[in-house]
């Protein structure tokens, strides 16, 4: 049964932020932004980050309100029952959708690029079994794994960036502004949605459970800024290395760019370099499953010795089965995702936080 | 007990990948040639083979309605799976280069095993000749061509390294046309040991425009292209002087191309040079260095203008002036991009300025000829 007295420190919680905010760019996020605003994506990123930063400040205000409550409890408290129950259900479905999406994208990528002969479900089982194992543990294990993987991902990102530097050309990022304001705004909103919405997952723990809660806001803001800088560098390197024509052509420009890395002592290391995205995806998927597990246990007041394992098992089973049963045709799902994912994620997860903010002001 | 079960389960996971392929089950293709004949694609594969510690190769040929089918058909003749991840060079026939670039790009960018860093060349003869050839210094012709292009790019800049991703980029781009080195095969003087040795030569650069018209760059134009595209590391020019010639090696060159307005480009070239090999009489020249600098600058300017003229006369923007316009004058280029090569390229005017500094004049104080 969930240990509600479990405490973690602010560093551990903030260590989740870099992976969460970057993971959802993988596969479709980067492509969607570049396809929409082309070389002006650099502008979109900056506008998107300004929006995200404002959102983060609002999010932290909401997070700090009624410290003893989780986010779902706050919704229940702020809204009348008629609204709060459907809202909570929508949020849980959206978080499930986010975990499913990340699982699907990483699996689809592995099937189409690494292990072309291996069945989709087999790769899925390997990934999801580690997600299941971690989600049966407590938050401390999750944050510790996240901290270690974040350090590994920093090293890998540095290898990737330095490996791509010789191929980076300034001319590829021009023209910086292509006068297509509507498209720039659209991709800014996509960036905002993908960057900000996964932040909702850190509310799996209420603020009172953080040992040094007075430091948490500052640390989250620092991690958000650092994550943006890293995301910006990733976008810049992809654009300056490949150019907009190749980015538009390939489904995974982040992977295609890595194909160019050619260290003197090692060639064709793109598959190893690409693990960094798997790390982000793994942390996001696990955090999503843990969030769902705790919310379900908490909401339905479930008490059983094995409930901590049964619920994540069922969630993981659904994550594996849904793409197998409903989305046999990969192209339909990926095409669909391009259109709706940012709207759903941003609309629900960010929208609710933005809706709660004026209500909190009113209550005060 | 739980731990034992877990360990047993892990054994299955750690034993290897599902459907794995052993190295000795793969036929590693180092060079692939593609041609189009009688309404079908022909593929020629050079497969690396190690026998008794020595490198050798086996060549295979097959055909199909698509490149994919042709490549798959190679397995009819081989007991191993054809594996193109380690492809080093893609040799296209002129027919393919002229008419079927789309098919090549479509297949190789879609195929998961295909990389992006291998070189692309066009062959004057059938690609089959190159695939089946053993060269004097390297057994594998693929290795020989790759090393030759790299070496040329480093020391002469006559042939440029074009990797597959650049090839795709040039093909898709509205502001740049394809340009690829062309190779040619000739008979070597047969030796006692190996009478089948052939010599492969980098012939020139080959360009193609939207109308599928093919043209070739001569040596000067190739150097001009290297200069304008900032490719290549150094190159050698032999320039006439009174009663002879001198040779200068130019390196560290940088070319800056900026659109002054919609119809004029400013081109600035700067370079360092080492003057070597004088066969001219410069006793009447006041300052040897000044003469060399002036004449080299003039020569570079002529080479660049000659290259630009070819680009305009063939209506083929292999230099990528359109890309520069796209980057710097986006709105204007967006309007004209469909007719860029056909209508607008030939109207462009160029202001070329060159700046050459001679940092070495060789070991001699003056020319031997002058002191006769």
Interface residues (C-beta under 8 A of the other chain):
Chain A: X112 X113 X115 X116 X117 X118 X119 X122 X126 X171 X174 X175 X178 X179 X242 X243 X245 X246 X249 X250 X256 X259 X260 X262 X268
Chain B: X13 X17 X18 X19 X85 X109 X112 X113 X115 X116 X117 X165 X168 X169 X172 X173 X323 X324 X326 X327 X328 X330 X331
